[in-house]
Amino acid sequence: MSPALPGHLVPMHCHSSGEEFGSGLARVNPDLASERLTASFCVPSLTAVLDGGAERTRVRRAVVDVIESDPVFSRENQYFQSQNERYEAAVRKAVHLRKKMQDMGWSEDGPESVYIYRALSGDVAFLLHRVFMRSISVLGSDKQVAKWIPLATEHRLIGSYAQTELGHGTYLQGLETTAVFDISTQEFILNTPTISAMKWWPGDMGRSATHTVVFAQLYIHGKCYGVHPFIVQIRSLQDHSPCPGVIAGDIGPKMNFEHIDNGYLMLKNVRIPRENMLNKFCEVQPDGTYIRHGSQQINYFTMTSLRISLIADEVILPLMKACTIAIRYSVVRRQSKLKPGEEEAKILDYQTQQEKLLPQLAAAYAFHFINNYLHELFNKGYKEIQGRNFALLPELHALSSGFKAMISQYCTSGVDICLRACGGHGYSLLSGLPSLYTKILASSCPLIYSTSTSSPVPPSVTYLAAMKPRKCPAKDKLDFLSPDIYTEAYQHAAIRLISSTAAKLQDLIQSGAERHEAWNQCTVQLVQAAKAHCHYITVKNFVETVEKLENTAGIQNIMKHLCDLFALHGIFSNAGIFLHDGYITGAQMDMVTASYLDLLGIIRKDAVPLVDAFDFTDKNLNSALGSYDGQVYQRLYEWAQKAPTNKQISPAYEKYLKPLLHNKLSKL
Amino acid sequence: MSPALPGHLVPMHCHSSGEEFGSGLARVNPDLASERLTASFCVPSLTAVLDGGAERTRVRRAVVDVIESDPVFSRENQYFQSQNERYEAAVRKAVHLRKKMQDMGWSEDGPESVYIYRALSGDVAFLLHRVFMRSISVLGSDKQVAKWIPLATEHRLIGSYAQTELGHGTYLQGLETTAVFDISTQEFILNTPTISAMKWWPGDMGRSATHTVVFAQLYIHGKCYGVHPFIVQIRSLQDHSPCPGVIAGDIGPKMNFEHIDNGYLMLKNVRIPRENMLNKFCEVQPDGTYIRHGSQQINYFTMTSLRISLIADEVILPLMKACTIAIRYSVVRRQSKLKPGEEEAKILDYQTQQEKLLPQLAAAYAFHFINNYLHELFNKGYKEIQGRNFALLPELHALSSGFKAMISQYCTSGVDICLRACGGHGYSLLSGLPSLYTKILASSCPLIYSTSTSSPVPPSVTYLAAMKPRKCPAKDKLDFLSPDIYTEAYQHAAIRLISSTAAKLQDLIQSGAERHEAWNQCTVQLVQAAKAHCHYITVKNFVETVEKLENTAGIQNIMKHLCDLFALHGIFSNAGIFLHDGYITGAQMDMVTASYLDLLGIIRKDAVPLVDAFDFTDKNLNSALGSYDGQVYQRLYEWAQKAPTNKQISPAYEKYLKPLLHNKLSKL
């Protein structure tokens, strides 16, 4: 395919939403249209690369079309709705989705499934129902799977997943909920012994779920056997009233996910049959004998795999959307004069604006590719575990924590930068950016927290043993466009940080510090080392991905530029770790800076085509600033007029303003 | 006063909110109480230092007591209210406040005034009314001041301030609204010529204001004289209906400030008398003659001075509150075991948690002190301008932009770190952190935007000429606790960045680049240099402030530690700019790191007393996580139960869930 034929510059997919607002919006803003005329690469080809092939692009677009053409799934009023309204809409969508999937012949495991939830932007209820099913599939015996999975599949119940407690997060051993085996009735008796033991946060549990998987400390004959998963019914299937001994409710307003009924749950002597403990890996026999069939660590696997599966939808896609909105807006918005006498400049022509947005764009691509790599790794791990081989578990746990933390932190900061780079308008909900930001922040919160107290260094860092030259060989700024040069710089920095932290740990222990105290003294540096390791792997994977691309349609060239930008931005922004031992000198750092700033100018030219390639529809972006046609100001005005604040008459005038003003009116 | 007498450890101010929740909350959580027993300094003495004297502390607390004991000012339901409800409450509070101020004998200029708005946490309408008044005071003639200020003072009108347009922000020359002088009627005719010219964002304008100051391009006999301010009536004083030719409304939902009716305004041939152009500095005479009395730059002064006056309330106070909430929570929350066999550790005992929170605490103090410095500078500048001396204006503008940008960015990131450091609970609105975060983000947005396109380097950087040794003389980690050592390192780094950027600019111009293009090529580095300059001044000011403190009651010692932490955290986090030319070597950077990590452990011990010294009441914090008594879990549960999601029955069950579940129930 030859690069940049005009036919490729118009995405195959229809982004027009002109009808909504009348003919004034039908045409594309010329300031945005002109950006699409000079793309150095073929946009649809890049979209296909991102999707993993043109066939997948076709499937994705078909799903998106079905979802977006159905008014039940509309997100048009989302920014104006209360928590109660959003919950009701999300439940309505979830129930409607079930019918739609039947009509379309889509299954939960089908190729469409991932695209369905993306097309809905996650704005739908019963997301935890899938986690409920997944935990039964992973942790349940064949008999349990045979009983519960069909019930769940047919929605004869609504499931949730109750691990987190008010006072306890990812440290499972610390959970306080108890499950005492009563041999006389062959039941477990579940209790919430303290207020901090209340289950807190589980999605769909506040108002919807009828069943949940509860993690609780198992006691048999007074002895504690640690945390185990139990299926507990919490609401009546007849009238939805709470089951005896169950107190459940909604945890109240949050920074996002207003549509989800995150819940709390207290259990008072709730009895469940012996068969309700998920017992693929451990079992309580009728006489109270406890038998273990596998590693206790398997209990983490549901969360670990969930963590990885959410990276794309909850972290990387928001960054891609934020880049799309901010970059399109930045070629429409003009501010101040760059050159005296000319018209005001597009803000993307300012180097400072490029420096804010383009590294985020490069990161979105870098993380898309590393996410593919992590998924392959996990699918492999999942198969091993199905075959009862648990050897990979600790590494998968470490990798999922480390990468999720690194990517989340980077993407959260990236969306934040995009939001602020749009000035005041970024902060209107109608821009779509605040909801992306709060979503990404919320989904990354618990994970970053958990890594603060667990070992963040993956055990198999095989490159650690590699010997490398002690000085970077680059002689001019062009040398820093060589992947070998920058990949080795990252590798060197990661090795140095890991080795020096290991040495410090050793020193502390040898000088008499207790092991746990020595470890705590090193955690700030351990986290720094773990980040450097993940950053290195991400750069390396980006380089390898680019090498494998065919250079048709200009794709490889532009991806190489983005890869260079991602790598050099990282060196520029973390200069200290490269300069520390003189591996890179001050003079070389100036070369890095020069090459980095040059790249900004190069990628600036393709910025709009690069976000067009993400192929988001206007409805999916749901942004007055980021639409394909760039009619920013018109759309902000049209949308603002729909706000309830303009449609409802406030009692404030009659009650407060009128008396205030009229009191004095006679004297005016 | 001797340090750490038990009597001083209990703040004089009553923080108890025990009554609200019954006796279960009356006692202080022992995990929090124990933190207060070992303070190295006298908390009330530090509070007095922060307030600027014990007398001011007394006045502040008296104001806070009056405001918080009045139920009209309660913020108890804030997290559950819709945009409409919050607007109505804010108007009610504003009107009630007027009465309260009369009753108490408080004036807008009195010593109480700053504390009133802090006690209300800005959650009140008519804030722009004060800006309206200030712009008339600064830009209006004596005659105009005599006419309008009494009307505004007595609230016979409600004022706003309409500068920003939909397509135009801080670049005043770019505004599109026009004001054409009609000599025949002695009126100005105001128009909004395009959609991007619509006034957009002004507070109180969407639903409340009757008058506003409109900035518009002045035309006389077809000639444009640039942007000028005009007083325009937009709503009837009789019935509040829009005046002829006025279209006004609310811009819809935003990331925060739901209580403020940020508005839009279109003007169609709106006529105002000649006397309504604010004419202290320029005037249109009846025959159309235009006369200028001063610098056009004066138009910026209202915004510039506003910018400075908001730093404390909108940026630094939120960081102080976030630190208070996160640090108190971090000694109550326990997670994982630090030492095997012991109970789970307080999360503040983890080095990684200290490294997140304690530098933010040090920054809050650093910015409190630099804010005092900036205010002195501005009060001086304001007096000069009143005397028609405009020489200081450009520097005040540059300083206000530079420091506001630096402090805002630092504090926004700091609040974000505090929020995330509280794990999932930080992200519940009930924690109080999301509203602090969105508030600080929103208030910093437009300013960061504006600095991206204006000159950020203050003109008078006198220290640039100073000659300094080329190497840092520190020999061990204790040397880095010497203010001379680190202040000089900051100074050196700032000089190097400014000089090298100036040299690059010079090179580019000498090699033929156009001036504006050369400037644009250097802006990323110019911004870096400006930040380094502001950081240096902030460190220097902190050092000087500490030196001036008397070392009674342990105050100077703990402030010295915080100053060291602020300075070393900055070097640790921006290592590259210190290592770049070898001023600090890698070995010295290891000493910085060692001293920095040591300081975390030292300040950890005083962390709770240091936030107690900010002296926020529970009602002011409005946080389930941050209350003085540390009853975190109980309060989260109590507050959640009040949420509308638990009080209103959702129609979702009858409409969607019941049919879904019952459809299949017979088969269960």
Boltz contact constraints between the chains, C-beta under 6 A:
constraints:
  - contact:
      token1: [A, 79]
      token2: [B, 253]
      max_distance: 6.0
  - contact:
      token1: [A, 82]
      token2: [B, 82]
      max_distance: 6.0
  - contact:
      token1: [A, 83]
      token2: [B, 645]
      max_distance: 6.0
  - contact:
      token1: [A, 84]
      token2: [B, 648]
      max_distance: 6.0
  - contact:
      token1: [A, 88]
      token2: [B, 650]
      max_distance: 6.0
  - contact:
      token1: [A, 88]
      token2: [B, 652]
      max_distance: 6.0
  - contact:
      token1: [A, 91]
      token2: [B, 652]
      max_distance: 6.0
  - contact:
      token1: [A, 91]
      token2: [B, 656]
      max_distance: 6.0
  - contact:
      token1: [A, 92]
      token2: [B, 656]
      max_distance: 6.0
  - contact:
      token1: [A, 95]
      token2: [B, 656]
      max_distance: 6.0
  - contact:
      token1: [A, 95]
      token2: [B, 660]
      max_distance: 6.0
  - contact:
      token1: [A, 154]
      token2: [B, 664]
      max_distance: 6.0
  - contact:
      token1: [A, 155]
      token2: [B, 660]
      max_distance: 6.0
  - contact:
      token1: [A, 156]
      token2: [B, 664]
      max_distance: 6.0
  - contact:
      token1: [A, 156]
      token2: [B, 668]
      max_distance: 6.0
  - contact:
      token1: [A, 166]
      token2: [B, 633]
      max_distance: 6.0
  - contact:
      token1: [A, 167]
      token2: [B, 633]
      max_distance: 6.0
  - contact:
      token1: [A, 169]
      token2: [B, 423]
      max_distance: 6.0
  - contact:
      token1: [A, 171]
      token2: [B, 335]
      max_distance: 6.0
  - contact:
      token1: [A, 171]
      token2: [B, 336]
      max_distance: 6.0
  - contact:
      token1: [A, 174]
      token2: [B, 344]
      max_distance: 6.0
  - contact:
      token1: [A, 195]
      token2: [B, 633]
      max_distance: 6.0
  - contact:
      token1: [A, 195]
      token2: [B, 634]
      max_distance: 6.0
  - contact:
      token1: [A, 196]
      token2: [B, 633]
      max_distance: 6.0
  - contact:
      token1: [A, 201]
      token2: [B, 424]
      max_distance: 6.0
  - contact:
      token1: [A, 237]
      token2: [B, 661]
      max_distance: 6.0
  - contact:
      token1: [A, 237]
      token2: [B, 665]
      max_distance: 6.0
  - contact:
      token1: [A, 240]
      token2: [B, 653]
      max_distance: 6.0
  - contact:
      token1: [A, 249]
      token2: [B, 646]
      max_distance: 6.0
  - contact:
      token1: [A, 250]
      token2: [B, 643]
      max_distance: 6.0
  - contact:
      token1: [A, 250]
      token2: [B, 645]
      max_distance: 6.0
  - contact:
      token1: [A, 250]
      token2: [B, 646]
      max_distance: 6.0
  - contact:
      token1: [A, 251]
      token2: [B, 640]
      max_distance: 6.0
  - contact:
      token1: [A, 252]
      token2: [B, 430]
      max_distance: 6.0
  - contact:
      token1: [A, 252]
      token2: [B, 640]
      max_distance: 6.0
  - contact:
      token1: [A, 252]
      token2: [B, 643]
      max_distance: 6.0
  - contact:
      token1: [A, 253]
      token2: [B, 79]
      max_distance: 6.0
  - contact:
      token1: [A, 253]
      token2: [B, 429]
      max_distance: 6.0
  - contact:
      token1: [A, 254]
      token2: [B, 427]
      max_distance: 6.0
  - contact:
      token1: [A, 254]
      token2: [B, 428]
      max_distance: 6.0
  - contact:
      token1: [A, 255]
      token2: [B, 427]
      max_distance: 6.0
  - contact:
      token1: [A, 255]
      token2: [B, 434]
      max_distance: 6.0
  - contact:
      token1: [A, 335]
      token2: [B, 171]
      max_distance: 6.0
  - contact:
      token1: [A, 335]
      token2: [B, 453]
      max_distance: 6.0
  - contact:
      token1: [A, 336]
      token2: [B, 171]
      max_distance: 6.0
  - contact:
      token1: [A, 336]
      token2: [B, 453]
      max_distance: 6.0
  - contact:
      token1: [A, 338]
      token2: [B, 516]
      max_distance: 6.0
  - contact:
      token1: [A, 339]
      token2: [B, 516]
      max_distance: 6.0
  - contact:
      token1: [A, 344]
      token2: [B, 174]
      max_distance: 6.0
  - contact:
      token1: [A, 350]
      token2: [B, 453]
      max_distance: 6.0
  - contact:
      token1: [A, 351]
      token2: [B, 520]
      max_distance: 6.0
  - contact:
      token1: [A, 351]
      token2: [B, 523]
      max_distance: 6.0
  - contact:
      token1: [A, 351]
      token2: [B, 524]
      max_distance: 6.0
  - contact:
      token1: [A, 352]
      token2: [B, 452]
      max_distance: 6.0
  - contact:
      token1: [A, 352]
      token2: [B, 523]
      max_distance: 6.0
  - contact:
      token1: [A, 352]
      token2: [B, 524]
      max_distance: 6.0
  - contact:
      token1: [A, 352]
      token2: [B, 527]
      max_distance: 6.0
  - contact:
      token1: [A, 355]
      token2: [B, 524]
      max_distance: 6.0
  - contact:
      token1: [A, 420]
      token2: [B, 445]
      max_distance: 6.0
  - contact:
      token1: [A, 420]
      token2: [B, 448]
      max_distance: 6.0
  - contact:
      token1: [A, 423]
      token2: [B, 169]
      max_distance: 6.0
  - contact:
      token1: [A, 423]
      token2: [B, 446]
      max_distance: 6.0
  - contact:
      token1: [A, 423]
      token2: [B, 449]
      max_distance: 6.0
  - contact:
      token1: [A, 424]
      token2: [B, 201]
      max_distance: 6.0
  - contact:
      token1: [A, 424]
      token2: [B, 445]
      max_distance: 6.0
  - contact:
      token1: [A, 424]
      token2: [B, 446]
      max_distance: 6.0
  - contact:
      token1: [A, 427]
      token2: [B, 254]
      max_distance: 6.0
  - contact:
      token1: [A, 427]
      token2: [B, 255]
      max_distance: 6.0
  - contact:
      token1: [A, 427]
      token2: [B, 442]
      max_distance: 6.0
  - contact:
      token1: [A, 427]
      token2: [B, 445]
      max_distance: 6.0
  - contact:
      token1: [A, 428]
      token2: [B, 254]
      max_distance: 6.0
  - contact:
      token1: [A, 429]
      token2: [B, 253]
      max_distance: 6.0
  - contact:
      token1: [A, 430]
      token2: [B, 252]
      max_distance: 6.0
  - contact:
      token1: [A, 434]
      token2: [B, 255]
      max_distance: 6.0
  - contact:
      token1: [A, 442]
      token2: [B, 427]
      max_distance: 6.0
  - contact:
      token1: [A, 445]
      token2: [B, 420]
      max_distance: 6.0
  - contact:
      token1: [A, 445]
      token2: [B, 424]
      max_distance: 6.0
  - contact:
      token1: [A, 445]
      token2: [B, 427]
      max_distance: 6.0
  - contact:
      token1: [A, 446]
      token2: [B, 423]
      max_distance: 6.0
  - contact:
      token1: [A, 446]
      token2: [B, 424]
      max_distance: 6.0
  - contact:
      token1: [A, 448]
      token2: [B, 420]
      max_distance: 6.0
  - contact:
      token1: [A, 449]
      token2: [B, 423]
      max_distance: 6.0
  - contact:
      token1: [A, 452]
      token2: [B, 352]
      max_distance: 6.0
  - contact:
      token1: [A, 453]
      token2: [B, 335]
      max_distance: 6.0
  - contact:
      token1: [A, 453]
      token2: [B, 336]
      max_distance: 6.0
  - contact:
      token1: [A, 453]
      token2: [B, 350]
      max_distance: 6.0
  - contact:
      token1: [A, 516]
      token2: [B, 338]
      max_distance: 6.0
  - contact:
      token1: [A, 516]
      token2: [B, 339]
      max_distance: 6.0
  - contact:
      token1: [A, 520]
      token2: [B, 351]
      max_distance: 6.0
  - contact:
      token1: [A, 523]
      token2: [B, 351]
      max_distance: 6.0
  - contact:
      token1: [A, 523]
      token2: [B, 352]
      max_distance: 6.0
  - contact:
      token1: [A, 524]
      token2: [B, 351]
      max_distance: 6.0
  - contact:
      token1: [A, 524]
      token2: [B, 352]
      max_distance: 6.0
  - contact:
      token1: [A, 524]
      token2: [B, 355]
      max_distance: 6.0
  - contact:
      token1: [A, 527]
      token2: [B, 352]
      max_distance: 6.0
  - contact:
      token1: [A, 575]
      token2: [B, 576]
      max_distance: 6.0
  - contact:
      token1: [A, 576]
      token2: [B, 575]
      max_distance: 6.0
  - contact:
      token1: [A, 576]
      token2: [B, 576]
      max_distance: 6.0
  - contact:
      token1: [A, 576]
      token2: [B, 579]
      max_distance: 6.0
  - contact:
      token1: [A, 579]
      token2: [B, 576]
      max_distance: 6.0
  - contact:
      token1: [A, 579]
      token2: [B, 579]
      max_distance: 6.0
  - contact:
      token1: [A, 580]
      token2: [B, 586]
      max_distance: 6.0
  - contact:
      token1: [A, 581]
      token2: [B, 586]
      max_distance: 6.0
  - contact:
      token1: [A, 586]
      token2: [B, 580]
      max_distance: 6.0
  - contact:
      token1: [A, 586]
      token2: [B, 581]
      max_distance: 6.0
  - contact:
      token1: [A, 633]
      token2: [B, 166]
      max_distance: 6.0
  - contact:
      token1: [A, 633]
      token2: [B, 167]
      max_distance: 6.0
  - contact:
      token1: [A, 633]
      token2: [B, 195]
      max_distance: 6.0
  - contact:
      token1: [A, 633]
      token2: [B, 196]
      max_distance: 6.0
  - contact:
      token1: [A, 634]
      token2: [B, 195]
      max_distance: 6.0
  - contact:
      token1: [A, 640]
      token2: [B, 251]
      max_distance: 6.0
  - contact:
      token1: [A, 640]
      token2: [B, 252]
      max_distance: 6.0
  - contact:
      token1: [A, 643]
      token2: [B, 250]
      max_distance: 6.0
  - contact:
      token1: [A, 643]
      token2: [B, 252]
      max_distance: 6.0
  - contact:
      token1: [A, 645]
      token2: [B, 83]
      max_distance: 6.0
  - contact:
      token1: [A, 645]
      token2: [B, 250]
      max_distance: 6.0
  - contact:
      token1: [A, 646]
      token2: [B, 249]
      max_distance: 6.0
  - contact:
      token1: [A, 646]
      token2: [B, 250]
      max_distance: 6.0
  - contact:
      token1: [A, 648]
      token2: [B, 84]
      max_distance: 6.0
  - contact:
      token1: [A, 650]
      token2: [B, 88]
      max_distance: 6.0
  - contact:
      token1: [A, 652]
      token2: [B, 88]
      max_distance: 6.0
  - contact:
      token1: [A, 652]
      token2: [B, 91]
      max_distance: 6.0
  - contact:
      token1: [A, 653]
      token2: [B, 240]
      max_distance: 6.0
  - contact:
      token1: [A, 656]
      token2: [B, 91]
      max_distance: 6.0
  - contact:
      token1: [A, 656]
      token2: [B, 92]
      max_distance: 6.0
  - contact:
      token1: [A, 656]
      token2: [B, 95]
      max_distance: 6.0
  - contact:
      token1: [A, 660]
      token2: [B, 95]
      max_distance: 6.0
  - contact:
      token1: [A, 660]
      token2: [B, 155]
      max_distance: 6.0
  - contact:
      token1: [A, 661]
      token2: [B, 237]
      max_distance: 6.0
  - contact:
      token1: [A, 664]
      token2: [B, 154]
      max_distance: 6.0
  - contact:
      token1: [A, 664]
      token2: [B, 156]
      max_distance: 6.0
  - contact:
      token1: [A, 665]
      token2: [B, 237]
      max_distance: 6.0
  - contact:
      token1: [A, 668]
      token2: [B, 156]
      max_distance: 6.0
